[in-house]
Amino acid sequence: MPLPPRPARASQAPRRIASVLAVAALALTGLAGGTSTASPDDPAATSSPSVPAPVPDPVDWEECGSGLDCATVEVPLEYTDPDGEQIPLAVTRHRATDPDRRIGSLFINPGGPGVPATETVASIDAANDAGPYSPDVVARFDVVGVDPRGVGESGAVRCLTDEQRAEQAAEDRDPTIPGGKPFGRLLLDARTFTKGCLDHQSPAFLASLSTDNVARDLDQVRAALGEEQITFYGASYGTVVGPMYATLFPDRVRQMVIDAPVDTELWQHDPLRLLDEVAVSNEETLDAWFETCRAEGAEVCAFGDADPEAAFDDLIAALEAEPLQVPPVEGLTPGGALDGAMALEGVRAAAGNRVLWPVLAAGLLGAQQGDGTFLHVMVSNVTVTPFGGPFATLQEPHTGVRCADWPELGRLPEHRAAAKKIDARGERLGSRAAYSALNCALWPAENEDRFTQELTGAGAPPILVVGGRLDNVSPHHWAEAMTARLEDAVLLTREGVGHTSYRTSGPCVDDAVDAALIDRTLPADGTVCAVPPGTTRPPAPQAG
C-alpha cells in the first residue's frame, strides 16, 4: 500500500467527514460528453452514478519552506467505494507573492507520469526569474502541486529492490537487438518487475493509479482548498491529466494550458502505436542535431569532421566492442563502464534538448578521444522516460500509471510485431523503444473501470495547446490532434527543438501562456513562435 505521508512537512491525521453531497448522476460519472450539472462544491466524480464522494476537510497546512506550505489530503482508494479505504496525497503550495492581487490556485502537473509535482512547486524561487513559472504567475497564483497517487510522496510505486535497480543499471545491453536483450530475457525481466510490484503494493492500489482517478483526486484537493474553480498548467503526461479533468469537471476549470501534448486517443486506445511515434520523434531530433553539427562546421561542432553520422556510428560500435571505464565524479556520476548501448541512452535524452547540444558534442568528442565522463554524466543525470523525468527514479511509478491507463496488452505477438516495425526502420535509437510496454503485458492488476471516453473538455473554457515543431517526445501532430479533439482550443506552435515550450523558448511562448493563465486571453489559433537565439534555457529539473 502507499507509503505513509511525510511526517515533517504535512499533517499526520487529516480528518474524514462522513457527510456526502447528493449530486446528479451525470456529475458523478462525468458522462454525456463530459457535461456536468454538479455544483462547484461537488468534490469528485465517480464511475458509479449512485455513490457520491466524501467531502474533504479543509486543508491543514504546515509551513515547509520559504513561501511554501505542505499538507496531506486523504481521498478514496476507489471512488466507487467512497466510504472505504482512504489513501494520503502529498500537496505543496507556493503562496502567491502578491496576495492582494491573488487570482486563485494554479494546479500543475509536470509530467512523467511519475514526476512529483510537489518537488516542482518546491523548486520555485520567487527571486529567480529562471524558475518553472514566470514571476507574474507566481505573484498572482498559489501554485499547487499534488503528487498523484503512486508518485513521489503519495505512496510512490516500488517494484524493484535497490540491488535489482543497481543490477538493471549495470546490465549489458546490445543496441543491435530490439529491446537490447533477447526476448526471453526481456520477458523474464518483466515477470520479475511485475512480481515485485505486487510484492510491494496491493492489486487494488495498482489498479487505482489511472488518470481518471488522478483527476478526481485533484478535484478533492480543489474542494479541500475551498476553491470553486482551478487554473491548470500541465506538461507532457500532464496534458492527459488536464483534458481528463476538463472532461470530468468542465465547470470547475477557470483556465487551462497544456504544453507538449500527448495524443490522448493513442494513450487511451493504442499505446503501442503511441510508443512507436515517440521512437520516431527521438530519431528526428537526433537527425536534427546531426544536420546542425554538420552545418555549423568543425569550429562550432568539432565532432565528426563534417560527417557526424559516420563518426557517431563508428563510436557506438567501438564503445560496444570495448567499453570505456569512467571514474566516479562526486555529485555527477558514480562511474563505471560506458558501452555503446549506454552511450545511446544518454544521446537520446541530450539530442532532444537543444540547450544540451554543445554538451552532447563535447561528450561524443571526449569519448572518441578515450574519455567517457561527459557521456556517463548524461546517462546518470539526464536520461529520461518516454514522457519526461529521470528514468532511474521514475520507472516504477511511470509504469504503474500507464499500465492502469492503457488497454489490455497481454498478447505478446502484438509486442513482437511492434518491435519488428521499429527494428525494420533501422533507427539508431530504436532498440530502446522496442518492447518498452512489455511490463504492461504481465501487469498483475486489472483496472476494470478504466475511463475510455474521448477527452473533449466539452463545456470547459477555451484551452491553450502549446506544441513544439520538433519535440523528441510529443510530435507536433499530437498537438494538432489535441486541438482538434478538444471542443474549444487554440494551437500555439513553437519552432525549434525541445520537449515542452513554456519557460524554455523565449518571450513569445511565455507571454502567451502568462496571458492565458492570468488574463484568460488566448492568442489567435495557429500562432507560431520562433525561438530567439540565446534565449533558450534548460527546463526545470522536474519538467516532463
C-alpha positions as CSV (number, residue, x, y, z in Angstrom):
1,M,0.0,0.0,0.0
2,P,1.1,3.6,-0.3
3,L,3.8,4.8,2.0
4,P,2.9,7.0,4.9
5,P,2.8,10.7,4.3
6,R,5.9,12.8,5.1
7,P,5.9,13.5,8.9
8,A,8.0,16.7,8.8
9,R,6.1,18.6,6.2
10,A,2.4,17.6,6.4
11,S,-0.4,16.9,8.9
12,Q,-0.4,13.3,10.0
13,A,-4.1,12.9,10.6
14,P,-6.4,14.8,8.3
15,R,-10.0,14.1,9.4
16,R,-12.6,12.4,7.2
17,I,-16.1,13.9,7.2
18,A,-18.8,11.3,6.9
19,S,-21.4,13.5,5.2
20,V,-21.6,13.5,1.5
21,L,-23.1,15.7,-1.2
22,A,-26.2,14.4,-3.0
23,V,-25.3,15.2,-6.6
24,A,-26.8,14.4,-10.0
25,A,-25.7,11.2,-11.7
26,L,-24.1,12.9,-14.7
27,A,-21.9,14.9,-12.4
28,L,-20.7,11.8,-10.6
29,T,-20.0,9.8,-13.8
30,G,-18.6,12.6,-15.9
31,L,-20.5,11.0,-18.8
32,A,-22.7,12.5,-21.5
33,G,-19.9,14.2,-23.3
34,G,-18.3,15.4,-20.1
35,T,-21.1,17.9,-19.3
36,S,-21.6,18.3,-15.5
37,T,-24.6,19.6,-13.7
38,A,-22.9,19.4,-10.3
39,S,-22.5,22.4,-8.0
40,P,-18.9,23.8,-7.9
41,D,-18.6,22.3,-4.4
42,D,-19.0,18.7,-5.5
43,P,-15.6,17.2,-4.7
44,A,-15.3,14.4,-7.2
45,A,-17.0,12.5,-10.0
46,T,-17.1,8.7,-9.7
47,S,-17.7,5.9,-12.1
48,S,-20.9,5.0,-10.3
49,P,-23.9,7.4,-10.5
50,S,-25.3,6.2,-7.2
51,V,-22.3,6.7,-5.0
52,P,-21.3,10.2,-4.0
53,A,-17.8,11.0,-3.0
54,P,-16.9,12.3,0.5
55,V,-16.4,16.0,1.2
56,P,-12.8,16.5,2.3
57,D,-11.8,18.5,5.4
58,P,-10.2,21.9,4.7
59,V,-6.5,21.5,4.1
60,D,-4.4,21.7,7.3
61,W,-1.3,23.5,6.0
62,E,2.2,23.4,7.7
63,E,4.9,25.8,6.6
64,C,7.7,23.8,4.9
65,G,9.9,26.4,3.3
66,S,10.1,30.0,2.1
67,G,6.7,30.8,0.8
68,L,5.8,27.1,0.9
69,D,3.1,25.1,2.7
70,C,2.7,21.4,2.8
71,A,-0.2,19.1,3.7
72,T,-1.8,15.7,3.2
73,V,-5.3,15.2,1.8
74,E,-7.0,11.9,2.1
75,V,-9.0,10.6,-0.9
76,P,-10.9,7.4,-1.6
77,L,-8.8,4.5,-2.9
78,E,-11.8,3.8,-5.2
79,Y,-14.5,6.4,-5.9
80,T,-17.0,3.5,-6.4
81,D,-16.5,2.9,-2.7
82,P,-16.1,6.5,-1.3
83,D,-16.5,5.5,2.3
84,G,-14.0,2.6,2.0
85,E,-10.2,2.8,2.3
86,Q,-8.6,6.2,2.1
87,I,-5.1,7.0,0.8
88,P,-3.0,10.1,1.5
89,L,-1.9,12.5,-1.2
90,A,1.1,14.9,-0.6
91,V,0.2,18.5,-1.5
92,T,2.6,21.5,-1.6
93,R,1.7,25.1,-2.5
94,H,3.8,28.2,-3.1
95,R,1.8,31.1,-1.8
96,A,1.1,34.0,-4.2
97,T,3.8,36.6,-3.8
98,D,1.2,39.4,-4.4
99,P,-1.7,38.2,-2.2
100,D,-3.7,41.4,-2.7
101,R,-3.9,40.6,-6.4
102,R,-4.2,36.8,-6.0
103,I,-6.4,35.2,-8.6
104,G,-6.7,31.7,-7.1
105,S,-4.9,28.4,-7.2
106,L,-2.9,27.2,-10.2
107,F,-2.7,23.4,-10.2
108,I,0.3,22.0,-12.0
109,N,1.3,18.6,-13.3
110,P,4.9,18.4,-14.7
111,G,4.6,15.1,-16.4
112,G,6.2,11.7,-16.3
113,P,3.9,10.0,-15.4
114,G,5.9,9.8,-12.2
115,V,7.3,13.3,-11.7
116,P,6.4,14.6,-8.2
117,A,4.5,17.9,-8.6
118,T,5.4,18.8,-5.0
119,E,9.1,18.9,-6.0
120,T,8.3,21.2,-8.9
121,V,6.4,23.6,-6.7
122,A,9.2,23.5,-4.1
123,S,11.7,24.5,-6.8
124,I,10.0,27.9,-7.2
125,D,12.3,30.7,-6.2
126,A,10.3,33.9,-6.2
127,A,13.5,35.9,-6.5
128,N,14.7,33.9,-9.5
129,D,13.4,34.7,-13.0
130,A,14.6,31.3,-14.3
131,G,12.1,29.2,-12.4
132,P,9.5,26.9,-13.8
133,Y,6.8,29.6,-13.8
134,S,7.1,33.3,-14.5
135,P,7.3,35.9,-11.7
136,D,3.9,37.3,-12.8
137,V,2.3,33.8,-12.5
138,V,3.9,33.2,-9.1
139,A,2.7,36.7,-7.9
140,R,-0.9,36.1,-8.9
141,F,-1.5,32.4,-8.0
142,D,-1.0,30.0,-5.2
143,V,0.9,27.4,-7.3
144,V,-0.4,23.9,-6.1
145,G,1.3,20.6,-6.7
146,V,-0.3,17.3,-5.9
147,D,1.8,14.2,-6.1
148,P,-0.5,11.8,-8.0
149,R,-1.4,8.6,-6.2
150,G,1.6,6.2,-6.7
151,V,4.0,9.0,-7.3
152,G,6.5,10.8,-5.1
153,E,5.3,11.2,-1.6
154,S,1.9,9.9,-2.4
155,G,3.0,6.3,-2.0
156,A,5.4,6.0,-4.8
157,V,5.1,2.7,-6.6
158,R,8.0,0.3,-5.8
159,C,8.7,-2.8,-7.8
160,L,12.5,-3.4,-7.5
161,T,14.9,-3.7,-4.6
162,D,17.9,-1.4,-4.5
163,E,20.0,-4.3,-5.6
164,Q,17.8,-5.0,-8.5
165,R,17.9,-1.4,-9.6
166,A,21.7,-1.4,-9.4
167,E,21.9,-4.6,-11.5
168,Q,19.5,-3.2,-14.0
169,A,21.6,0.0,-14.4
170,A,24.8,-2.0,-14.9
171,E,23.4,-4.7,-17.2
172,D,24.9,-5.2,-20.6
173,R,22.6,-4.4,-23.4
174,D,23.1,-4.9,-27.1
175,P,21.9,-1.9,-29.2
176,T,21.6,-4.2,-32.3
177,I,18.8,-6.2,-30.7
178,P,15.3,-4.9,-30.2
179,G,14.9,-4.1,-26.5
180,G,18.6,-4.6,-26.0
181,K,18.3,-8.2,-25.0
182,P,16.9,-11.5,-26.3
183,F,13.1,-11.6,-26.0
184,G,13.3,-14.4,-23.4
185,R,15.4,-12.3,-21.1
186,L,13.1,-9.3,-21.6
187,L,10.1,-11.4,-20.6
188,L,11.9,-12.7,-17.5
189,D,12.7,-9.2,-16.5
190,A,9.1,-8.2,-16.9
191,R,8.0,-11.1,-14.7
192,T,10.5,-10.1,-12.1
193,F,9.3,-6.5,-12.3
194,T,5.6,-7.1,-12.1
195,K,6.0,-9.7,-9.3
196,G,7.9,-7.0,-7.3
197,C,5.1,-4.5,-7.9
198,L,2.7,-7.0,-6.4
199,D,5.0,-7.7,-3.5
200,H,5.1,-4.0,-2.6
201,Q,1.6,-2.9,-3.3
202,S,-1.9,-4.4,-3.3
203,P,-3.7,-5.1,-6.6
204,A,-6.4,-2.7,-5.6
205,F,-3.9,0.2,-5.3
206,L,-2.1,-0.7,-8.5
207,A,-5.4,-0.8,-10.3
208,S,-6.4,2.6,-8.9
209,L,-3.5,4.6,-10.5
210,S,-5.4,5.7,-13.6
211,T,-5.6,9.2,-14.8
212,D,-9.3,9.5,-14.2
213,N,-8.7,8.8,-10.5
214,V,-5.9,11.4,-10.6
215,A,-8.3,14.0,-12.0
216,R,-10.9,13.1,-9.3
217,D,-8.2,13.4,-6.7
218,L,-7.3,16.9,-8.0
219,D,-11.0,17.8,-7.5
220,Q,-10.9,16.5,-4.0
221,V,-8.0,18.8,-3.3
222,R,-9.8,21.7,-5.0
223,A,-12.7,21.2,-2.7
224,A,-10.4,20.9,0.3
225,L,-8.9,24.3,-0.7
226,G,-12.3,25.8,-0.8
227,E,-11.9,26.9,-4.5
228,E,-14.9,26.9,-6.8
229,Q,-12.6,26.7,-9.9
230,I,-8.9,26.0,-10.6
231,T,-6.5,27.2,-13.2
232,F,-4.3,24.3,-14.6
233,Y,-1.0,24.0,-16.4
234,G,0.1,20.6,-17.5
235,A,3.2,19.5,-19.4
236,S,3.8,16.2,-21.3
237,Y,1.8,13.5,-19.4
238,G,0.2,16.4,-17.6
239,T,-1.6,17.0,-20.9
240,V,-3.5,13.8,-20.3
241,V,-4.4,14.9,-16.7
242,G,-5.7,18.3,-17.9
243,P,-8.1,17.2,-20.6
244,M,-9.3,14.4,-18.3
245,Y,-10.1,16.9,-15.6
246,A,-11.7,19.3,-18.1
247,T,-13.9,16.4,-19.4
248,L,-15.0,15.2,-16.0
249,F,-15.3,18.7,-14.4
250,P,-15.7,21.3,-17.1
251,D,-17.4,23.8,-14.9
252,R,-14.6,23.8,-12.4
253,V,-12.0,24.9,-14.9
254,R,-11.2,28.6,-14.8
255,Q,-8.5,28.4,-17.5
256,M,-6.2,25.6,-18.8
257,V,-2.9,25.5,-20.7
258,I,-1.4,22.2,-21.9
259,D,2.2,22.1,-23.1
260,A,3.8,19.3,-25.3
261,P,0.5,17.4,-25.6
262,V,0.2,13.6,-25.6
263,D,-2.3,12.2,-28.2
264,T,-5.0,11.2,-25.7
265,E,-6.7,8.9,-28.3
266,L,-3.5,6.9,-28.7
267,W,-2.9,7.0,-24.9
268,Q,-6.3,5.6,-24.2
269,H,-6.6,3.1,-27.0
270,D,-3.4,2.4,-29.0
271,P,-0.3,2.7,-26.7
272,L,2.0,0.6,-28.9
273,R,1.4,3.0,-31.8
274,L,1.9,5.9,-29.3
275,L,5.3,4.5,-28.3
276,D,6.3,3.9,-31.9
277,E,5.6,7.6,-32.7
278,V,7.8,8.6,-29.7
279,A,10.6,6.5,-31.2
280,V,10.2,8.3,-34.5
281,S,10.4,11.6,-32.7
282,N,13.5,10.6,-30.8
283,E,15.2,9.8,-34.1
284,E,14.1,13.0,-35.7
285,T,15.7,15.1,-33.0
286,L,19.0,13.2,-33.3
287,D,18.9,13.7,-37.1
288,A,18.3,17.5,-36.4
289,W,21.5,17.5,-34.3
290,F,23.5,15.7,-37.0
291,E,22.3,18.3,-39.5
292,T,23.1,21.2,-37.3
293,C,26.5,19.8,-36.3
294,R,27.4,19.3,-40.0
295,A,26.1,22.8,-41.0
296,E,28.0,24.6,-38.2
297,G,31.3,23.1,-39.1
298,A,34.3,22.0,-37.1
299,E,34.8,25.4,-35.4
300,V,31.5,25.1,-33.6
301,C,30.8,21.3,-33.6
302,A,34.2,19.5,-33.7
303,F,32.7,16.0,-33.6
304,G,32.7,14.1,-36.8
305,D,34.7,16.3,-39.1
306,A,31.7,17.2,-41.3
307,D,30.3,13.7,-41.2
308,P,28.8,13.3,-37.7
309,E,26.6,10.4,-38.7
310,A,29.5,8.2,-39.7
311,A,31.6,9.2,-36.8
312,F,28.7,8.5,-34.4
313,D,28.1,5.0,-35.8
314,D,31.8,4.2,-35.6
315,L,32.0,5.5,-32.0
316,I,28.9,3.5,-30.8
317,A,30.4,0.3,-32.4
318,A,33.8,1.0,-30.8
319,L,32.2,1.5,-27.4
320,E,30.2,-1.6,-27.7
321,A,33.3,-3.6,-28.6
322,E,35.5,-2.1,-25.9
323,P,33.6,0.0,-23.3
324,L,35.4,2.9,-21.7
325,Q,36.0,2.8,-17.9
326,V,34.8,6.1,-16.3
327,P,36.0,7.0,-12.8
328,P,33.4,8.3,-10.4
329,V,32.9,12.1,-10.2
330,E,31.4,13.2,-6.9
331,G,27.9,14.7,-7.4
332,L,27.8,13.9,-11.1
333,T,28.3,10.2,-11.8
334,P,29.1,7.0,-9.9
335,G,31.4,6.0,-12.7
336,G,31.6,2.6,-14.4
337,A,31.7,1.2,-17.9
338,L,30.4,3.2,-20.8
339,D,29.4,0.9,-23.7
340,G,27.5,1.7,-26.9
341,A,24.0,1.0,-25.5
342,M,24.6,3.2,-22.5
343,A,26.0,6.0,-24.8
344,L,22.9,5.8,-27.0
345,E,20.7,6.3,-23.9
346,G,22.5,9.5,-22.9
347,V,22.4,10.7,-26.5
348,R,18.7,10.1,-26.8
349,A,18.0,12.4,-23.9
350,A,20.5,15.1,-24.9
351,A,19.6,15.3,-28.5
352,G,16.0,16.2,-27.5
353,N,17.1,19.3,-25.6
354,R,18.8,21.9,-27.8
355,V,20.5,23.6,-24.8
356,L,22.4,20.3,-24.2
357,W,23.7,20.1,-27.8
358,P,27.1,21.6,-27.0
359,V,27.4,19.2,-24.1
360,L,26.4,16.3,-26.4
361,A,29.1,17.3,-29.0
362,A,31.7,17.6,-26.2
363,G,30.7,14.2,-24.7
364,L,30.9,12.4,-28.1
365,L,34.2,14.1,-28.9
366,G,35.6,13.2,-25.4
367,A,34.5,9.5,-25.8
368,Q,36.1,9.5,-29.3
369,Q,39.3,10.5,-27.6
370,G,39.0,7.9,-24.8
371,D,37.3,10.0,-22.1
372,G,33.7,8.9,-21.5
373,T,33.0,11.2,-18.5
374,F,30.6,13.6,-20.2
375,L,28.5,10.9,-21.8
376,H,28.4,9.0,-18.5
377,V,27.2,12.1,-16.7
378,M,24.4,12.5,-19.2
379,V,23.4,8.9,-18.7
380,S,23.4,9.3,-14.9
381,N,21.6,12.6,-14.8
382,V,19.7,13.4,-18.0
383,T,18.3,10.0,-19.1
384,V,14.5,10.2,-19.3
385,T,11.5,8.1,-19.5
386,P,9.4,8.3,-22.7
387,F,7.4,11.1,-21.1
388,G,10.0,13.0,-19.2
389,G,11.8,12.7,-15.9
390,P,14.9,10.7,-14.8
391,F,14.3,7.1,-15.8
392,A,16.2,5.5,-12.9
393,T,13.9,7.1,-10.3
394,L,10.6,7.2,-12.2
395,Q,10.5,3.8,-14.0
396,E,8.2,2.1,-11.4
397,P,5.6,4.8,-10.9
398,H,5.7,5.6,-14.6
399,T,4.9,2.0,-15.4
400,G,2.2,1.8,-12.8
401,V,0.3,4.7,-14.1
402,R,0.4,3.8,-17.8
403,C,-0.5,0.1,-17.1
404,A,-3.5,1.3,-15.2
405,D,-4.5,3.7,-18.0
406,W,-3.8,1.5,-21.1
407,P,-5.9,-1.2,-22.6
408,E,-5.1,-4.9,-22.1
409,L,-1.7,-5.6,-23.7
410,G,-1.3,-9.3,-22.9
411,R,-1.0,-10.5,-26.5
412,L,2.8,-11.0,-26.8
413,P,2.6,-11.3,-30.7
414,E,1.5,-7.6,-30.7
415,H,4.6,-6.6,-28.9
416,R,6.8,-8.6,-31.2
417,A,5.1,-7.0,-34.3
418,A,5.6,-3.5,-32.8
419,A,9.3,-4.2,-32.1
420,K,9.8,-5.7,-35.6
421,K,8.3,-2.5,-37.1
422,I,10.7,-0.3,-35.1
423,D,13.7,-2.5,-35.9
424,A,12.9,-2.5,-39.7
425,R,13.3,1.3,-39.8
426,G,17.0,0.9,-38.9
427,E,16.9,3.7,-36.4
428,R,19.9,4.4,-34.2
429,L,17.7,4.9,-31.1
430,G,15.0,2.3,-32.0
431,S,16.4,-0.5,-29.8
432,R,15.5,1.4,-26.7
433,A,11.8,1.8,-27.7
434,A,11.2,-1.8,-28.7
435,Y,9.3,-3.8,-26.1
436,S,9.0,-0.7,-23.8
437,A,5.5,-1.7,-22.9
438,L,6.2,-5.3,-22.1
439,N,5.7,-4.8,-18.3
440,C,2.1,-3.9,-19.0
441,A,1.7,-7.3,-20.8
442,L,2.2,-9.0,-17.5
443,W,0.6,-6.4,-15.3
444,P,-0.9,-8.1,-12.2
445,A,-3.8,-5.6,-11.5
446,E,-6.7,-5.1,-13.9
447,N,-8.3,-1.7,-14.0
448,E,-11.9,-2.8,-14.6
449,D,-13.4,0.7,-14.8
450,R,-10.8,2.4,-17.0
451,F,-12.2,5.7,-18.4
452,T,-12.3,5.2,-22.2
453,Q,-14.5,8.1,-23.5
454,E,-13.0,10.8,-25.7
455,L,-11.3,13.6,-23.8
456,T,-13.0,16.6,-25.3
457,G,-13.2,19.0,-22.4
458,A,-16.8,19.9,-23.5
459,G,-18.1,22.8,-21.6
460,A,-14.7,24.0,-20.3
461,P,-13.3,27.4,-21.3
462,P,-11.1,27.6,-24.4
463,I,-7.9,25.7,-23.8
464,L,-4.4,26.8,-25.0
465,V,-2.4,24.0,-26.6
466,V,1.3,24.6,-27.0
467,G,3.2,22.2,-29.3
468,G,6.8,22.2,-30.4
469,R,7.6,21.8,-34.1
470,L,10.4,19.3,-33.3
471,D,9.8,17.5,-29.9
472,N,11.6,14.3,-29.1
473,V,8.6,13.1,-27.0
474,S,5.5,14.8,-28.3
475,P,5.4,15.1,-32.1
476,H,3.7,18.2,-33.4
477,H,0.9,16.3,-35.0
478,W,-0.1,15.3,-31.5
479,A,-0.7,18.9,-30.7
480,E,-2.7,19.3,-33.8
481,A,-4.8,16.2,-32.9
482,M,-5.3,17.5,-29.3
483,T,-6.5,20.9,-30.6
484,A,-9.0,19.2,-33.0
485,R,-10.2,16.8,-30.3
486,L,-10.9,19.4,-27.6
487,E,-14.3,21.1,-28.1
488,D,-12.8,24.6,-27.8
489,A,-9.0,25.1,-28.1
490,V,-6.4,27.1,-29.9
491,L,-2.9,25.9,-31.0
492,L,0.3,27.8,-30.4
493,T,3.3,26.3,-32.2
494,R,6.9,26.8,-31.1
495,E,9.6,26.4,-33.7
496,G,12.8,24.6,-32.9
497,V,13.8,21.6,-30.9
498,G,12.8,20.7,-27.4
499,H,10.2,18.9,-25.1
500,T,7.8,21.5,-23.6
501,S,8.0,25.2,-24.5
502,Y,7.0,27.4,-21.6
503,R,9.9,28.9,-19.8
504,T,12.4,27.4,-22.2
505,S,11.7,29.1,-25.5
506,G,11.7,32.8,-25.1
507,P,9.1,35.6,-24.5
508,C,6.7,34.7,-27.3
509,V,5.6,31.5,-25.7
510,D,6.0,32.8,-22.1
511,D,3.9,35.9,-22.8
512,A,1.2,33.8,-24.5
513,V,1.0,31.3,-21.6
514,D,1.0,34.0,-19.0
515,A,-1.8,35.9,-20.7
516,A,-3.9,32.7,-20.9
517,L,-3.3,31.8,-17.2
518,I,-3.6,35.3,-15.8
519,D,-6.0,37.2,-18.1
520,R,-7.7,34.3,-19.8
521,T,-6.6,35.8,-23.1
522,L,-5.6,33.4,-25.9
523,P,-3.5,34.0,-29.0
524,A,-5.0,33.6,-32.4
525,D,-5.3,29.9,-33.4
526,G,-2.3,28.9,-35.4
527,T,0.1,31.4,-33.9
528,V,3.8,30.5,-34.4
529,C,6.6,31.5,-32.1
530,A,10.2,31.5,-33.2
531,V,12.9,30.8,-30.6
532,P,15.2,33.9,-30.4
533,P,18.9,32.9,-30.4
534,G,20.4,32.7,-27.0
535,T,17.1,32.8,-25.1
536,T,16.7,29.1,-24.6
537,R,17.3,28.0,-21.0
538,P,17.3,24.4,-19.6
539,P,13.9,23.2,-18.5
540,A,13.2,22.9,-14.8
541,P,14.6,19.6,-13.4
542,Q,11.1,18.2,-12.9
543,A,9.8,19.1,-16.3
544,G,8.2,16.1,-18.0
